């Protein structure tokens, strides 16, 4: 399973001394808030490369910082 870690990153990210929020980040990335909210909360089945690139640019991170691989639990 791929887990999106945007909320964790934003919790640590400061924008001119203030916490960077999803609405502000959506505006800076040029996407609707709901699109970014769905992505951040794992409510999408695919990743838009342009959005991923914009997030990395605005936050100053890499795709590997935003996405984590969590192995599925083996069936018992």
C-alpha positions in Angstrom: 0.0 0.0 0.0 1.2 3.5 -0.7 0.6 6.0 2.0 0.6 9.8 1.3 2.4 11.7 4.1 1.4 15.3 3.1 -0.3 16.0 6.5 2.8 15.0 8.4 5.0 17.1 6.2 2.7 20.1 6.5 2.7 19.7 10.3 6.5 20.4 10.2 6.5 22.9 7.3 6.5 26.7 8.1 5.6 29.4 5.6 7.1 32.7 6.7 6.8 31.6 10.3 3.2 30.3 9.9 2.0 26.7 9.4 1.4 25.9 5.7 -2.2 24.8 5.2 -3.9 22.7 2.5 -5.9 25.7 1.2 -2.8 27.8 0.9 -0.8 25.0 -0.7 -3.6 24.3 -3.1 -3.6 27.9 -4.3 0.2 27.9 -4.6 0.1 24.7 -6.6 -2.7 26.0 -8.9 -5.3 23.3 -8.0 -8.7 23.3 -6.3 -8.6 22.7 -2.6 -10.9 19.6 -2.9 -8.4 18.0 -5.4 -5.6 18.5 -2.9 -7.7 17.3 0.0 -8.6 14.1 -1.8 -5.0 13.5 -2.7 -3.7 14.2 0.8 -6.3 11.9 2.3 -5.7 9.0 0.0 -9.1 9.3 -1.8 -7.7 9.0 -5.3 -6.5 6.0 -7.3 -3.8 7.7 -9.3 -1.3 10.5 -9.0 -1.1 13.5 -11.3 2.6 14.0 -12.0 2.0 17.8 -12.4 0.5 18.0 -8.9 3.3 15.9 -7.4 5.9 18.1 -9.1 4.1 21.3 -7.8 3.9 19.9 -4.3 7.6 19.1 -4.3 8.4 22.5 -5.6 6.3 24.4 -3.0 7.2 22.3 0.0 10.9 21.7 -1.0 10.8 17.9 -0.9 11.0 14.9 -3.1 8.3 12.4 -4.1 9.9 9.9 -1.7 9.2 12.3 1.1 5.5 12.5 0.2 4.9 8.8 -0.5 5.6 5.9 1.7 5.4 2.2 0.8 3.8 0.0 3.5 3.8 -3.7 2.8 0.5 -5.4 2.9 -0.1 -7.8 5.8 0.2 -11.4 4.5 -3.0 -13.4 4.6 -3.1 -15.7 7.5 
